[in-house]
Amino acid sequence: MTGLTTGAIAVVAVLAVQADQGAKPTAATSRPSASATADAKPSAESSAEPEAERKPVAVPDGSGTGRRIVYSLGQQRVWLVDASDAARRSFTVWPGTVPPDPGSYTIGTRTEATTGSDGVEIEHILYFTAKSGVSVAFSNAVDGSSPPPPASGARTGGIRVAKADGEALWAFGTAGTTVRVVE
C-alpha cells in the first residue's frame, strides 16, 4: 500500500510539473487577474484587463446548467457558475499546449502545491482530465507570475490562471465539481 501511495504521489508531482508550462494568450495584458471571491455576487471583469474586457462576459451557450466551471478554448476564459446559472466570476487564462476536448468532466485530484517544470512554485492544482497521456489541470504560480513559453515541442496540459483566480478556483472547484469545456 505504501508503494502505491508513493508511486501515486510521484506521478501527480510529475503531472503537475508538466501541467505547469503553458502558452501565453495573445491578450494585451501581461496577466489576467480579478479581485472577487468565488462566493461573491456576479462581478465585472478584472481591472487589469482592457476596458472592453471589463464588461461582464456571458457564459457560453451550450455550457450546461447548474453549478459548474466553464472553460472556453476559443476565448481562453473560465467562468465559475453557481447553482442558479449565474456567473460568479470570469477570467482569462494561459492554456497549455494540449487542450482538453470539448465535453463534461469532473474535478478529480486536487493538489495544494508543488514545483512546476519551469522551476516556478505552483498551487491550487485542479486536475479534470487527461489527453494523449497528458494531465489537464488548472493552476496558478505562487508568486503570481505568468508561465514562460513552453520549450519547443513540449506537451503541457496546465491551464495557468492568475493568483487570485487560482484561489477562487480552489475554493469553488471541490472534488466532483463539473468542468464543462466548450469551443
N, C-alpha and C positions, 0 to 999 in steps of 0.2 A: 504494500500500500504506500509506504514512504517513497519507494522508487517511482511509482506512478505520479504521486503528488509532485515530487521534484522534477520529473520529466515534464509534467503539465506546466509548472511554473516556468521552466526553461523555454518551452515552446511559446507561451504567452509573452515572455520577455522578448524573444526573437521577433515575434509577430508585431509587437508594439514598436520595436525599433524599426522594422520595415514600414509600418504604418505611418511613422513619423514624417518621412520625407514626402512632400507633395509639391506639385507645381503651383505657382502663384497665379491668381487670376489677373486679368489684364485691366482691372479697375483702376481708376485714377488715384485711389487712396493707397497708402502704404500698408495698412492693415485694417480689417474690419473690427468694429467694437460696438458695444451697446452697454447701457448702464442699468436697465431694468432687471428685475429678478424674474425667475420663471413663474412666480406666483403673482406678479404684478398685473395690473389691468393692461389691455392691449396698448401697445406703445408705438410711437413713431420710430423711425429707424435711427441708427447711431448718429450722433452729432459729428463723428469723424467722416461720415460718408458725404459725398457731394449733395447739394441742396435737392437735386432731382431725385436722389435715392432716399431722402429722409421722409418722404411721404410714405404712408403705410403701403406695403406691397401685398396685394391679395394672395391668399393661399391658392395654389394652382387648382383648377378644376380637375376632377378625376383623382384627387389625392385621398379619397376615402372619407370616413366620418368618425367622429368621436375623438378621444384623447390620443394624440399621435405626434411623432416627429415627421415632418415632411422635408425631403431633400430633393431639390430640383437640380438635375445635372446641367441643364442649359443655362439656368440663372446663377448657378453656383451659390445657392442660397438655401437656408434652413428656416423652417417655421416650427415653433413649439405651439401646438394646437390643443386647447383644453377640451373637456368632455362636451361642451356646448358648441363646439366647432369654431370658437373664437381664437384667433391668433394671439397668443400671449406675448410672443417675441419673434422677431425675424432678423436674420443677419447673414452677411456674405461669408463665404468660406474659401479656403485654398484646397482644391481637390487633389487626391493622389493621381498617379498615372494609370491605375487600374480602377476604372469606375464600376460601381455595382450596376447590375442590370435593373431596369425599372421593375417594380414589384413591391410586395409587402414582406417585411422582415420583422424580427423582434430583437430587442437588446438581449444579448446572452451574457457574455463575460464582461465584467466591469473591472478595470484595473486602476487603482488610485494614482500611481505614479511609477515612472521608470525613466531610463535614459534612451533617447531616440538614436537612430543610426547616424545622425548628424552630430551627435555629442550633446544635443540640447536636452535638458531635463523636460519631460512632458508629463502631463497629468490629465485626469478626468477622461480616461480612455474607455470608450463605449463600443464594443465590438457588436456588429449586427449581421455580417455575412462574410463569405469568402468567395473569391472568384479566381479560377485558374491557380489555386494554391496560395493566393494572396489574401490575407485577412483584411477586411474593410472595417474601419472604425473612425469615430470622431475623437479628437484630442486637441489639447492646447499646450503651448510651451509655458512652462512655469514662469519664465521671465517676460511672457507676452510677445516674444519675437515672432516674425513670420518665418515660414520654412525656407531654407535655401533651395535653389533649383536642384532637382534630383540629378544624380550622375547619369550620364548618357546611357540609355537602355535600362535604367533602374525601374523595377516594377514595385510600385508602392500603393497601398490601399488606404493610407492615412488621409483623413479629411481634417485638416487643421483649422481651428477656429481661434478667435481672439480669446484672451484670458477670461474676461467677464462672460463671454458667450459659453466658454467651456464650463464655467461654474454653473451657469443656468442649465446647460445640457445635463450636467452631472446630477443636479437636483431634480430635474424633470424626467430624465431617462433612466428610470429604475429597471432592473431585470424584468423582462417581459413586455416592456413598452414597445408599441408598434412603431416601426420606421417605414414610411411609405416613400419609395424612390420613384420620381416622375421625370419624364424628359424635360 
